Amino acid sequence: MSQEEPTSPVELEEFETVDELEVLRAERDELRDKFMRVLADAENSRKRAERDRKEAEMYGGTRLARDLLPVYDNLNRAIQAIPEESRAASAALIEGVELTLRELTNVMTKHGITMISPAVGDLFDPQLHQAMFEAPLPGTKAGQIIQVATEGFLLHDRLLRPAQVGVSSNPG
């Protein structure tokens, strides 16, 4: 039998059923594809929301943390500003300021804030330090820290404030 159109009613019904079956299979495949895409989108949204939640938990206090840094600096300066001859007379006051500074440091540490404390002689790192000035200091190499003005701080792995330093500009 060559490719002829079916002529009997039974053959015609069979042909229509086959066409309907193919249409239903195509529709099923299309719906399955859409379902899989929606499922993948939902999973991606869930992962994105989880990542955003974790980020908000870790870094949500960034503004507050930045606002606390001047308090730390001022308490530190207050302790350093007391002359040696006045220390004995002001021992109780000094102890109170030191305890307050220590408590502030403990709270900051508890919330993931760590101090960047470069030492004189360390190499300048532009990722962690801000050069406030450059000066040729004898006995140093270019790029070495020669003075620390203020400590820097990290919130987990993000820089809150770079340490402010002076850097040697000696050639070689």
GUFIDO-490711 format. One line per 5 residues: number of its first residue (from 0); their letters; for each residue x, y, z of N, C-alpha, C. Coordinates in steps of 0.001 Angstrom, whole numbers. Example, Ala and Ser with C-alpha at 12.3 -4.5 7.8 and 13.67 -1.06 7.14 Angstrom:
GUFIDO-490711
0	as	13190/-5690/7800/12300/-4500/7800/13200/-3300/7800 ~ 12850/-2250/7080/13670/-1060/7140/12900/30/7870 $
This chain:
GUFIDO-490711
0	msqee	844/-1162/0/0/0/0/895/1232/0 ~ 710/2144/-907/1489/3371/-997/899/4404/-61 ~ 1472/5589/-51/1007/6612/862/-317/7175/367 ~ -1330/6549/781/-2671/7016/427/-3358/7461/1689 ~ -4322/8310/1506/-5097/8756/2649/-6032/7646/3065 $
5	ptspv	-6225/7460/4358/-7151/6427/4807/-8562/6765/4341 ~ -9261/5758/3933/-10592/5990/3400/-11684/5466/4299 ~ -11389/4417/5020/-12454/3868/5860/-12595/4698/7123 ~ -13782/4753/7693/-14012/5540/8913/-13138/5086/10070 ~ -12857/3785/10179/-12037/3277/11278/-10622/3805/11147 $
10	eleef	-10095/3752/9932/-8745/4252/9705/-8675/5756/9958 ~ -9701/6514/9621/-9752/7954/9801/-9773/8286/11306 ~ -10579/7559/12072/-10629/7784/13520/-9275/7490/14147 ~ -8628/6441/13712/-7313/6093/14207/-6315/7213/13924 ~ -6389/7779/12745/-5487/8852/12320/-5710/10092/13182 $
15	etvde	-6975/10456/13446/-7277/11611/14277/-6792/11366/15715 ~ -6929/10165/16200/-6492/9825/17549/-4971/9938/17655 ~ -4271/9507/16639/-2815/9611/16618/-2414/11088/16626 ~ -3101/11921/15824/-2817/13362/15809/-3086/13980/17178 ~ -4220/13602/17776/-4548/14121/19101/-3508/13676/20125 $
20	levlr	-3055/12446/20017/-2041/11925/20919/-737/12711/20783 ~ -359/13018/19559/856/13802/19327/701/15216/19873 ~ -460/15809/19690/-729/17144/20216/-661/17122/21741 ~ -1264/16094/22354/-1234/15984/23809/186/15752/24327 ~ 963/14962/23623/2357/14741/24022/3161/16038/23933 $
25	aerde	2953/16782/22875/3666/18060/22702/3265/19032/23806 ~ 1958/19064/24113/1471/19942/25175/2045/19513/26522 ~ 2076/18199/26765/2650/17668/28008/4125/18056/28123 ~ 4874/17898/27044/6294/18238/27064/6503/19733/27318 ~ 5652/20544/26719/5739/21994/26913/5429/22356/28362 $
30	lrdkf	4382/21751/28925/4020/22016/30318/5100/21512/31279 ~ 5675/20359/30978/6756/19828/31802/7946/20794/31785 ~ 8273/21324/30605/9373/22272/30472/9086/23541/31286 ~ 7849/24061/31173/7476/25254/31939/7549/24977/33439 ~ 7056/23811/33847/7089/23426/35255/8527/23370/35770 $
35	mrvla	9419/22768/35015/10821/22648/35426/11466/24027/35527 ~ 11119/24927/34607/11664/26293/34655/11151/27038/35895 ~ 9854/26903/36168/9280/27564/37345/9896/26980/38620 ~ 10090/25683/38645/10717/25035/39793/12146/25551/39988 ~ 12888/25676/38895/14260/26193/38977/14251/27652/39437 $
40	daens	13323/28454/38923/13215/29856/39346/12898/29950/40834 ~ 12003/29099/41305/11646/29104/42726/12857/28731/43585 ~ 13622/27753/43151/14825/27339/43884/15862/28461/43887 ~ 16029/29120/42750/16962/30248/42676/16516/31390/43585 ~ 15224/31658/43613/14688/32707/44490/14912/32355/45955 $
45	rkrae	14722/31103/46300/14948/30662/47678/16412/30842/48063 ~ 17320/30440/47166/18749/30581/47445/19140/32054/47547 ~ 18599/32884/46664/18894/34311/46684/18400/34941/47989 ~ 17191/34566/48399/16623/35094/49644/17467/34657/50843 ~ 17935/33430/50849/18781/32926/51932/20105/33689/51966 $
50	rdrke	20694/33898/50791/21952/34640/50710/21753/36088/51183 ~ 20647/36713/50763/20342/38087/51188/20115/38161/52697 ~ 19450/37155/53249/19200/37122/54689/20512/37023/55461 ~ 21397/36132/54997/22691/35975/55666/23508/37259/55567 ~ 23479/37886/54400/24224/39132/54214/23665/40235/55109 $
55	aemyg	22355/40320/55203/21736/41329/56071/22093/41065/57528 ~ 22146/39802/57906/22505/39440/59276/23948/39827/59584 ~ 24836/39587/58628/26255/39868/58849/26588/41354/58719 ~ 25983/42021/57743/26410/43387/57423/25333/44438/57658 ~ 24216/44044/58240/23124/44986/58476/23478/46099/59450 $
60	gtrla	24413/45849/60327/24800/46845/61319/25973/47708/60897 ~ 26267/47749/59619/27429/48491/59133/27369/49967/59518 ~ 26217/50591/59335/26110/52021/59645/26314/52272/61130 ~ 25705/51442/61963/25879/51588/63406/27346/51376/63787 ~ 27955/50367/63197/29363/50083/63497/30239/51277/63121 $
65	rdllp	30012/51861/61949/30789/53041/61541/30568/54206/62501 ~ 29345/54342/62992/29038/55435/63922/29702/55234/65292 ~ 30014/53974/65641/30667/53703/66929/32180/53931/66893 ~ 32762/53944/65722/34219/54077/65624/34737/55386/66213 ~ 34078/56539/65995/34563/57765/66655/34489/57687/68183 $
70	vydnl	33535/56953/68722/33447/56773/70180/34700/56033/70660 ~ 35066/54980/69945/36283/54232/70270/37498/55161/70211 ~ 37599/55925/69107/38741/56841/68935/38809/57852/70072 ~ 37676/58428/70448/37666/59453/71499/38037/58886/72861 ~ 37564/57686/73179/37951/57054/74448/39453/56775/74462 $
75	nraiq	39966/56318/73339/41403/56060/73213/42200/57348/73393 ~ 41775/58414/72731/42460/59711/72841/42392/60244/74276 ~ 41261/60041/74946/41113/60515/76325/42159/59864/77231 ~ 42379/58585/77049/43368/57872/77869/44777/58366/77548 ~ 45054/58550/76267/46397/58984/75855/46671/60443/76227 $
80	aipee	45644/61258/76390/45827/62684/76674/46148/62985/78130 ~ 45982/62014/78996/46230/62255/80426/47744/62288/80661 ~ 48240/63410/81177/49687/63501/81425/50129/62518/82514 ~ 51359/62082/82437/51924/61101/83372/51794/61574/84825 ~ 52027/62849/85062/51988/63360/86439/50577/63387/87017 $
85	sraas	49552/63358/86172/48159/63372/86652/47567/61975/86787 ~ 48287/60969/86348/47731/59605/86317/47406/59080/87711 ~ 48237/59333/88677/47999/58821/90036/46753/59468/90639 ~ 46607/60762/90441/45455/61479/91005/44160/61102/90299 ~ 44254/60727/89037/43052/60412/88242/42901/58914/88000 $
90	aalie	43469/58087/88850/43478/56637/88626/42075/56061/88468 ~ 41143/56490/89297/39779/55949/89218/39104/56352/87902 ~ 39301/57589/87494/38726/58061/86233/39337/57317/85048 ~ 40641/57166/85073/41345/56449/83993/40848/55011/83926 ~ 40713/54374/85077/40233/52990/85110/38822/52891/84517 $
95	gvelt	37962/53853/84844/36603/53849/84294/36582/54001/82783 ~ 37411/54892/82266/37483/55091/80809/38061/53846/80143 ~ 39092/53259/80753/39686/52035/80195/38686/50885/80191 ~ 37898/50751/81262/36872/49694/81309/35803/49923/80240 ~ 35423/51177/80052/34433/51507/79022/34985/51171/77642 $
100	lrelt	36229/51528/77390/36873/51224/76105/36973/49717/75895 ~ 37342/48991/76956/37454/47533/76860/36083/46903/76576 ~ 35041/47400/77227/33689/46872/76993/33228/47163/75564 ~ 33509/48366/75076/33163/48710/73691/33889/47786/72721 ~ 35156/47534/72981/35944/46628/72136/35365/45212/72170 $
105	nvmtk	34956/44741/73353/34361/43402/73473/33049/43305/72699 ~ 32222/44333/72792/30949/44337/72063/31207/44338/70558 ~ 32163/45141/70125/32482/45192/68694/32981/43824/68212 ~ 33844/43205/68992/34370/41877/68638/33244/40851/68576 ~ 32345/40914/69530/31204/39991/69575/30361/40074/68300 $
110	hgitm	30308/41261/67710/29499/41466/66509/30318/41424/65223 ~ 31522/40859/65290/32305/40624/64085/33173/41782/63634 ~ 33366/42762/64493/34215/43902/64151/35605/43627/64704 ~ 36591/43594/63815/37964/43359/64240/38817/44574/63902 ~ 39814/44790/64733/40679/45947/64583/41835/45627/63639 $
115	ispav	42186/46610/62832/43388/46544/61996/44408/47435/62692 ~ 45411/46829/63288/46427/47579/64035/47793/47376/63395 ~ 48117/48168/62381/49444/48019/61784/50513/48536/62749 ~ 51698/48004/62621/52809/48438/63461/53789/49234/62604 ~ 54529/50099/63249/55577/50839/62554/56549/49815/61974 $
120	gdlfd	56850/49952/60709/57744/49013/60027/57005/48027/59131 ~ 55705/47843/59364/54915/46976/58476/54850/47610/57095 ~ 54586/46780/56089/54420/47300/54735/53016/47863/54555 ~ 52935/48945/53825/51656/49575/53512/50830/48646/52628 ~ 49562/48429/52994/48628/47609/52212/47439/48489/51848 $
125	pqlhq	47294/48861/50580/46199/49769/50195/44810/49174/50422 ~ 44721/47865/50633/43431/47231/50918/43001/47473/52364 ~ 43968/47740/53247/43675/47887/54671/44094/49233/55250 ~ 44964/49944/54556/45527/51188/55082/45224/52365/54170 ~ 45160/53546/54779/45021/54790/54032/46241/55642/54376 $
130	amfea	47005/56007/53344/48196/56822/53570/47770/58266/53799 ~ 48071/58785/54977/47724/60167/55309/48836/61120/54864 ~ 50068/60607/54827/51194/61401/54355/52327/60461/53980 ~ 53275/60997/53219/54508/60289/52890/55665/61168/53331 ~ 56703/60547/53869/57875/61303/54311/59106/60418/54190 $
135	plpgt	60223/61013/53790/61465/60231/53724/62076/60124/55121 ~ 61991/58976/55724/62519/58764/57072/63767/57895/56966 ~ 64899/58382/57461/66133/57585/57386/65964/56223/58072 ~ 66552/55218/57476/66512/53881/58061/65259/53085/57702 ~ 64447/53613/56805/63240/52882/56369/63280/52697/54862 $
140	kagqi	62458/51806/54395/62326/51559/52956/61005/52148/52477 ~ 60936/52458/51207/59703/52995/50635/58570/52003/50850 ~ 57421/52521/51280/56251/51666/51488/56099/51135/52904 ~ 57081/51419/53769/56965/50990/55161/56148/52014/55948 ~ 55373/51515/56892/54585/52395/57754/55529/53021/58775 $
145	iqvat	55464/54364/58885/56342/55063/59824/55564/55675/60993 ~ 54232/55759/60839/53405/56279/61926/51982/55757/61742 ~ 51313/55444/62854/49913/55007/62824/49085/56105/63488 ~ 48194/56724/62708/47343/57789/63243/46107/57187/63923 ~ 45405/56300/63235/44244/55620/63825/44193/54183/63337 $
150	egfll	43621/53335/64171/43437/51939/63780/42307/51861/62754 ~ 42339/50791/61991/41256/50523/61050/40385/49409/61605 ~ 39271/49164/60920/38351/48130/61393/37739/47377/60221 ~ 37527/46085/60437/36824/45212/59496/35530/44755/60139 ~ 34476/44643/59335/33243/43994/59778/33211/42679/59036 $
155	hdrll	33485/41609/59746/33693/40281/59166/34815/40402/58142 ~ 34514/40360/56855/35573/40456/55848/35510/41756/55051 ~ 34657/42680/55465/34516/43963/54764/35192/45076/55551 ~ 35827/45967/54818/36517/47093/55445/35510/48145/55891 ~ 35508/48445/57182/34680/49531/57720/35423/50852/57605 $
160	rpaqv	36685/50816/58041/37519/52008/57978/38964/51554/57854 ~ 39699/52120/56902/41115/51748/56802/41910/52362/57946 ~ 42992/51720/58304/43907/52293/59287/44595/53476/58618 ~ 44669/54590/59327/45286/55788/58766/46736/55824/59218 ~ 47632/55850/58214/49061/55698/58500/49897/56706/57714 $
165	gvssn	51114/56917/58218/52141/57635/57484/53063/56624/56860 ~ 53522/56908/55643/54316/55931/54890/55656/56546/54479 ~ 56687/55740/54536/58007/56187/54130/58071/56321/52612 ~ 58757/57374/52167/58921/57575/50728/60392/57493/50329 ~ 61228/56875/51200/62653/56727/50875/62812/55955/49584 $
170	pg	63651/56419/48700/63904/55624/47489/64749/54402/47829 ~ 64329/53258/47256/65094/52006/47436/64978/51527/48786 $
